[in-house]
Amino acid sequence: MSRRIHVRVSPFGEITVEDDGFQGKGCEAATKAIEDALGKPRARTRKPDFWRQSQSHRNEQQLGGGES
Protein backbone atom coordinates (compact mmCIF):
# COMPACT_ATOMS: atom_id res chain seq x y z
CA MET A 1 0.00 0.00 0.00
CA SER A 2 1.33 3.42 -0.88
CA ARG A 3 1.61 6.17 1.70
CA ARG A 4 0.32 9.64 0.94
CA ILE A 5 -0.33 12.90 2.72
CA HIS A 6 -3.09 15.12 1.34
CA VAL A 7 -3.14 18.84 2.15
CA ARG A 8 -6.29 20.65 1.04
CA VAL A 9 -6.98 24.37 1.27
CA SER A 10 -10.59 25.50 0.86
CA PRO A 11 -11.52 28.79 -0.83
CA PHE A 12 -12.12 30.12 2.70
CA GLY A 13 -8.61 29.24 3.88
CA GLU A 14 -9.54 26.16 5.89
CA ILE A 15 -6.72 23.62 5.73
CA THR A 16 -7.19 19.87 6.00
CA VAL A 17 -4.26 17.47 6.38
CA GLU A 18 -5.04 13.80 5.84
CA ASP A 19 -2.80 10.77 5.49
CA ASP A 20 -3.36 7.40 3.85
CA GLY A 21 -1.41 4.20 4.32
CA PHE A 22 -0.05 4.87 7.83
CA GLN A 23 -0.95 2.92 10.95
CA GLY A 24 -0.81 3.66 14.65
CA LYS A 25 1.25 6.62 15.78
CA GLY A 26 2.88 6.69 12.35
CA CYS A 27 -0.19 8.68 11.23
CA GLU A 28 0.63 11.58 13.53
CA ALA A 29 4.38 11.31 12.97
CA ALA A 30 3.85 11.57 9.20
CA THR A 31 1.92 14.83 9.42
CA LYS A 32 3.75 16.42 12.38
CA ALA A 33 6.06 18.68 10.36
CA ILE A 34 3.16 19.97 8.28
CA GLU A 35 1.01 20.61 11.35
CA ASP A 36 3.91 22.34 13.11
CA ALA A 37 4.36 24.65 10.12
CA LEU A 38 0.64 25.44 9.89
CA GLY A 39 0.02 25.92 13.61
CA LYS A 40 -2.10 24.14 16.19
CA PRO A 41 -4.96 22.15 14.64
CA ARG A 42 -8.53 23.11 15.54
CA ALA A 43 -9.67 19.52 15.54
CA ARG A 44 -8.20 16.08 15.00
CA THR A 45 -10.11 13.10 13.68
CA ARG A 46 -8.44 9.72 13.91
CA LYS A 47 -9.32 7.19 11.25
CA PRO A 48 -9.55 3.45 12.00
CA ASP A 49 -5.96 2.99 10.74
CA PHE A 50 -4.72 4.97 13.75
CA TRP A 51 -6.06 2.31 16.10
CA ARG A 52 -4.48 -0.59 14.19
CA GLN A 53 -1.07 -1.82 15.23
CA SER A 54 1.58 -2.27 12.63
CA GLN A 55 2.08 -5.88 11.55
CA SER A 56 5.75 -5.64 12.51
CA HIS A 57 5.02 -4.76 16.14
CA ARG A 58 3.70 -7.53 18.31
CA ASN A 59 3.62 -7.76 22.06
CA GLU A 60 4.62 -11.13 23.40
CA GLN A 61 5.08 -12.23 26.95
CA GLN A 62 6.34 -15.51 28.31
CA LEU A 63 5.41 -16.42 31.85
CA GLY A 64 7.40 -18.91 33.85
CA GLY A 65 10.53 -20.50 32.57
CA GLY A 66 9.08 -23.97 32.35
CA GLU A 67 11.94 -25.05 34.59
CA SER A 68 11.50 -26.59 38.03
N, C-alpha and C positions, 0 to 999 in steps of 0.2 A: 504494500500500500504506500502510495506517495504521501509525503508530508507537505502541507501548504499552510500559509498564513494569509488570510484575506483581510485587507484594510479597506473599509468603505467610508466615504465621506458623502453625507447627504447634501442636498442643495442648501440646507439650513445650517450646515456646519457640524452636524452630529456625526461623530466618528464611531465606527464599530470595528472591533478587531476580533477575528474568529480564526481558529486553527482547525485543521483537519489532519487526521492520521497520527495524532499524539495520544498517549495514554498516561493516566495518573498525573503526577506533578510535572511531567514533561510538558503538559499543556500550558501551564503557567510559566514555566521556564522558557518556553519557546517565544512567548509574547512579551516577556518582561522588559526587554530593551525598548520595544515599541511603546509599551505603556509608560515606562519611565520618561520617554521623550515627550509623550503627549500629556502627561500629568495624571493625577489620580482619577481612576475610573469612577463614574457615577454609580454604576451597577455592574455586577459580575454574574453571569449565568454559566453554570457548569453543565456541560453535556454529559451523557452517559459514559463517554470514553474517559472522562476524568476519574470516574469511580472504578474503572477497570485497572487491574494490576497488569504490568507488563509481563509477557510470557517468560522473560528471562529472570524475573525476580520471584522466587518462591520462598516461603518461610517453612523451614523444616525444624523439627525438634525431636530429639531422641531422649527418652527417659530411661533411666536405669542402664547399667552397662551390660546387663545380661550375665554378669559374672557373680559368683557367690563367694 
